[in-house]
Each structure stands twice: as C-alpha cells, then as structure tokens.
Amino acid sequence: MKSHDIRSKWKIAETQGRNNLLEIQLEEANRLVKLTQTKENCMQEECSLLHGMIAELQVTIQKQYDVRDENEHFKKCIQDLEKKLRIAEQEQKEHIEKLLLEMKTMEQEHKVECVKIQQDMSRKFEIKEAELKEIIDKKETEIQLLNRQLCSQEREKQNEIIKLQMEFNTKLVKIQSTSIKSPHQDSSALPQNIFKRKLQHLQEEKNREIAALRRTIRELEQQQDCNQGSYVKRRRF
C-alpha cells in the first residue's frame, strides 16, 4: 500500500514536473512565436519595402529600356539624317559645279557677243563717221560758196551803191546847174527825193539779201559744229 502511494506520488510529481517543463516550453514557444511574429512583421515590412524598391527599380529599368530604345531610334534618325546630309551635300556640290560650268560657258558666250557687238559698232561707227565727214565736207563747201556769194554780193552792192552815188552826184550837179539858171528851184527837189528813195530802197533790199545769206551761213556753221561735236564724241567713245 505504501509503495503504491509512493509510486503514485512519484508519478504525480513527475507529471507536475513535466507539466511545469511543458509550461516553461510553452512560454518559451509563445515567446518564440511572438518573436517570430515580430520578425515576420518586420520581414513583411522589409518585403513591402523591397517590393516598392523592386517596383521602382522595374520602373527605372523600364525607363532605361525606353531611353535606350529612344536613343537607338535617335541614333537611327541621326544616321538617316547624316546619310541624307551627305546626299544633299553631294547634290549641292554637283549643282554648284554645274552652275559654275554654265557660268563659265555664259561668260565665254558673253565675251564672244561683246566682241561681235564691238565689231558691229566699230563698223557702224566707221560708216557713220564717213557719212558725217561727207556731210561736214558738203556743209563746208556750201559755206565757202555762200561766203564767196556773200562777198560777191557785198562787192556788187558797194559797186552799185558807188555807181548810184556817182549817178546821183551827176544828176545832182546837173539839177543844181539847171536850178541856178531856172527861177523855179523847188522843182529840183522832187527828182532828188525820188532818187534818194530809190537808192534807200535798193540799199535795204541788198541789206535784206545779205542778212538772209548771213543767217544761212550761221545755220550751216551751227549744223557743222553739231556734226563735229557728235563726231568728236563718237571718236572719244
């Protein structure tokens, strides 16, 4: 009976020890669970942060990919533009060479045309010069003839005036001698006045003719001066 009680007590004590141990282990386990939950929460927060960082990195990487694609696109565009630029420069170079060749051809044609025009103008000038020389010579001949005619008419006029004066003087002497013999002296004044009027009329007519000849000579001389001036200008040209 005593041994049975002892064993029972020992089992109870053993069971209580185990229970105490289990309680200790349970407390430890609870502590570990709390610690684990705390760590898990921390890990979840870290995971959330890491997920955010990963998302940002993915966005950054995507942007880098986009930038790289855009750079590739730009590089391709630049290459295309450089190619077009080289083609445009080559075309421009060929166009400039073509224009220079055309300009050189036009300059040669212009020189030939200038020489042709100059030769043509020289021929026309020589023809015009000969015509003007002929006109000047003709005008000079006409002026000389008119000068001779004017001198001749002036001599004729002087001779005629002298002749008329002589006739007038002769008639005047005759009339005066007649008037001395005749008592009617007033009758001699009428022929004398008539003779004076005729002489005056003749002088006026000769003066008009001489003035007309002088005007003609002046006009011819002016024409000659104009032709000579034109001739000198053409010679200077």
C-alpha positions in Angstrom: 0.0 0.0 0.0 2.8 2.3 0.8 4.8 1.5 -2.2 1.7 2.1 -4.4 1.3 5.5 -2.8 4.9 6.3 -3.3 4.7 5.4 -6.9 1.6 7.5 -7.3 3.1 10.4 -5.7 6.2 10.0 -7.7 4.2 9.9 -10.9 2.2 12.9 -9.9 5.4 14.7 -9.1 6.8 13.5 -12.4 3.7 14.6 -14.2 3.8 18.0 -12.4 7.5 18.4 -13.3 6.6 17.5 -16.9 3.7 20.0 -16.8 6.0 22.6 -15.4 8.5 21.8 -18.1 5.8 21.9 -20.7 4.6 25.2 -19.3 8.1 26.6 -19.5 8.5 25.2 -23.0 5.0 26.6 -23.9 6.1 30.0 -22.5 9.3 29.8 -24.5 7.4 28.7 -27.5 4.9 31.6 -27.1 7.9 33.9 -26.7 9.4 32.4 -29.8 6.1 32.7 -31.6 5.8 36.4 -30.6 9.4 36.9 -31.6 8.7 35.1 -34.8 5.6 37.2 -35.5 7.6 40.3 -34.7 10.3 39.1 -37.1 7.6 38.2 -39.6 6.1 41.6 -39.4 9.5 43.1 -39.8 10.1 40.8 -42.7 6.8 41.7 -44.2 7.6 45.4 -43.9 11.0 44.7 -45.4 9.3 42.7 -48.1 6.9 45.6 -48.7 9.9 48.0 -48.9 11.7 45.6 -51.1 8.6 45.2 -53.3 8.4 49.0 -53.5 12.1 49.2 -54.3 11.7 46.4 -56.9 8.8 48.2 -58.4 10.8 51.4 -58.6 13.7 49.6 -60.0 11.5 48.0 -62.6 10.1 51.4 -63.5 13.7 52.8 -63.6 14.8 49.8 -65.7 11.8 50.2 -67.9 12.7 53.9 -68.3 16.2 52.9 -69.1 14.9 50.5 -71.7 12.7 53.2 -73.1 15.6 55.6 -73.1 17.8 53.1 -74.7 15.1 52.4 -77.4 14.7 56.1 -77.8 18.4 56.5 -78.1 18.5 53.8 -80.6 15.7 55.5 -82.5 17.6 58.8 -82.3 20.8 57.1 -83.4 18.9 55.7 -86.4 17.4 59.1 -87.1 20.8 60.7 -86.9 22.3 58.1 -89.2 19.5 58.7 -91.7 19.9 62.4 -91.4 23.6 62.1 -91.9 23.1 60.0 -94.9 20.6 62.5 -96.3 23.0 65.3 -95.5 25.8 63.5 -97.4 23.5 63.0 -100.3 22.3 66.7 -100.2 26.0 67.9 -100.0 26.9 65.7 -103.0 23.9 67.0 -104.9 24.7 70.6 -103.9 28.3 70.1 -104.9 27.2 68.7 -108.3 24.7 71.5 -108.7 27.4 74.1 -107.9 29.8 72.5 -110.4 27.0 72.6 -113.0 26.3 76.2 -112.2 30.0 77.1 -112.4 30.2 75.3 -115.8 27.1 77.1 -117.1 28.5 80.4 -115.7 31.8 79.8 -117.5 30.0 79.0 -120.7 27.9 82.1 -120.4 31.0 84.2 -119.7 32.6 82.9 -122.9 29.4 83.4 -124.9 29.2 86.9 -123.4 32.8 87.7 -124.4 32.1 86.5 -127.9 28.9 88.5 -128.0 30.7 91.6 -126.7 33.4 91.2 -129.3 30.8 90.8 -132.0 28.8 93.8 -130.8 32.1 95.9 -130.6 33.0 94.9 -134.1 29.5 95.7 -135.3 29.6 99.1 -133.5 33.0 99.8 -135.0 31.7 99.1 -138.5 28.6 101.2 -137.9 30.8 104.0 -136.4 33.1 103.9 -139.4 30.1 104.1 -141.7 28.6 106.9 -139.6 32.0 108.6 -139.4 32.3 108.6 -143.2 28.7 109.9 -143.6 29.4 112.7 -141.1 32.7 113.5 -142.8 30.9 113.7 -146.1 28.1 115.9 -144.6 30.8 118.2 -143.0 32.7 118.4 -146.2 29.5 119.2 -148.1 28.5 121.8 -145.5 32.0 123.4 -145.6 31.7 123.6 -149.4 28.3 125.2 -149.1 29.6 127.7 -146.5 32.5 128.5 -148.7 30.2 129.0 -151.7 27.9 131.2 -149.6 30.8 133.2 -148.3 32.0 133.8 -151.8 28.5 134.6 -152.9 28.2 137.0 -149.9 31.5 138.7 -150.7 30.5 138.9 -154.3 27.1 140.4 -153.4 28.7 142.8 -151.0 31.1 143.9 -153.7 28.3 144.2 -156.2 26.3 146.2 -153.6 29.2 148.5 -153.0 29.8 148.9 -156.7 26.2 149.5 -157.3 26.0 152.0 -154.4 29.1 153.8 -155.7 27.6 153.8 -159.2 24.3 155.1 -157.9 26.1 157.7 -155.8 28.0 158.8 -158.9 24.8 158.9 -160.9 23.2 160.8 -158.0 26.0 163.2 -157.8 26.0 163.7 -161.6 22.3 164.3 -161.6 22.5 166.5 -158.6 25.1 168.6 -160.2 23.0 168.8 -163.4 19.9 169.7 -161.4 21.8 172.2 -159.4 23.2 173.8 -162.5 19.7 173.8 -164.0 18.2 175.3 -160.9 20.7 178.1 -161.0 19.5 179.0 -164.5 15.9 178.4 -163.7 14.0 180.6 -161.3 11.9 177.7 -160.0 14.2 175.9 -157.6 11.5 173.9 -155.9 11.0 171.6 -158.9 14.6 170.2 -158.5 13.7 168.7 -155.0 11.2 166.2 -156.4 13.6 164.2 -158.6 16.2 164.4 -155.9 13.9 162.9 -153.3 12.8 160.2 -155.7 16.3 159.3 -156.4 17.1 159.1 -152.7 14.2 156.9 -152.1 15.2 154.5 -154.9 18.8 154.5 -153.5 17.5 153.8 -150.0 15.1 151.0 -151.2 18.0 149.4 -153.1 20.2 149.5 -150.1 17.5 148.0 -147.9 16.9 145.2 -150.4 20.6 144.4 -150.6 20.9 144.5 -146.8 18.0 142.0 -146.6 19.7 139.7 -149.1 23.0 140.0 -147.2 21.2 139.3 -143.9 19.5 136.3 -145.3 22.8 134.9 -146.6 24.4 135.5 -143.3 21.6 133.7 -141.5 22.0 130.8 -143.8 25.8 130.8 -143.2 25.2 130.8 -139.4 22.8 127.9 -139.7 25.2 125.9 -141.7 28.0 126.7 -139.3 25.8 125.6 -136.4 24.9 122.4 -138.1 28.6 121.9 -138.9 29.5 122.5 -135.2 26.8 120.0 -134.1 28.1 117.4 -136.5 31.7 117.9 -135.5 30.7 117.7 -131.8 28.9 114.4 -132.5 31.9 113.3 -134.5 34.2 114.1 -131.6 32.0 112.3 -129.0 31.9 109.2 -131.2 35.7 109.4 -131.6 36.1 109.5 -127.8 33.8 106.6 -127.5 
